[in-house]
Amino acid sequence: MQTVLSSKGQVILPVELRREDQLEPGQRFLVERLEDGVYLFKKLALQPNEGLVDWLRACPESDWFQSLPSETTDAL
C-alpha cells in the first residue's frame, strides 16, 4: 500500500489498515527511524479510561448532575 505525506507532515494510514487494526482518531503511535528512509510505526496501547475526564468536562450541559436522596443506615 502507498500513502502520501501531507504539507503538514501527516501520514494517512489506508482505510484497510485502520479497519483491520480497529484504529480510531486519537490513537497514539511510537515512530522510530531505523535507518535513512526506513521508519517503524508502533501502535501504543490505550490506557484504561484515557481521555474520560476530558470527555466528561466537554459535556455541553452544565449542572447536569443531580444527587439522589438517600437514607442513612441508622433507620435500618
C-alpha positions in Angstrom: 0.0 0.0 0.0 1.1 3.5 -0.6 0.3 6.8 1.1 1.3 10.4 0.9 3.0 12.8 3.3 0.8 16.0 3.6 2.2 19.5 3.7 1.6 19.4 7.4 3.8 16.3 7.8 0.9 14.0 8.4 0.8 10.4 7.1 -2.5 8.9 6.3 -2.9 5.2 7.1 -5.0 3.5 4.4 -8.6 2.7 5.5 -7.9 -1.1 5.1 -5.3 -0.9 7.8 -7.4 1.3 10.1 -10.3 -1.2 9.9 -8.1 -4.3 10.3 -6.4 -2.9 13.4 -9.5 -1.1 14.7 -7.7 2.3 14.8 -9.7 5.3 15.9 -8.9 9.0 15.8 -6.6 9.9 18.6 -4.8 6.6 18.5 -1.1 7.1 19.6 1.9 5.7 17.8 5.6 5.5 18.5 7.7 6.3 15.4 11.2 5.1 15.1 13.7 5.9 12.4 15.5 2.6 11.7 17.8 4.0 9.0 17.7 6.6 6.2 14.3 6.3 4.6 13.1 3.4 6.8 10.6 4.0 9.6 8.7 1.9 12.1 5.3 2.8 13.4 4.2 1.0 16.6 0.6 1.3 17.9 0.6 2.2 21.6 -1.8 0.6 23.9 -4.6 2.8 25.2 -4.7 3.3 28.9 -7.9 2.4 30.6 -10.3 5.4 30.7 -7.8 7.5 28.9 -9.5 10.8 27.9 -12.5 10.1 30.1 -12.1 13.2 32.3 -11.7 15.4 29.2 -14.8 13.8 27.7 -16.8 14.5 30.8 -15.6 18.1 31.0 -16.6 18.6 27.4 -20.3 17.9 28.3 -22.3 20.8 26.8 -24.8 20.7 29.7 -23.7 22.5 32.9 -25.1 21.4 36.3 -26.5 18.2 34.8 -25.6 16.0 37.8 -28.2 15.7 40.5 -27.7 13.6 43.5 -30.4 11.2 44.6 -31.8 11.4 48.1 -30.5 8.6 50.2 -31.4 7.0 53.5 -28.9 6.5 56.3 -28.3 3.1 57.8 -29.4 4.4 61.2 -33.0 3.8 60.2 -32.3 0.1 59.5 
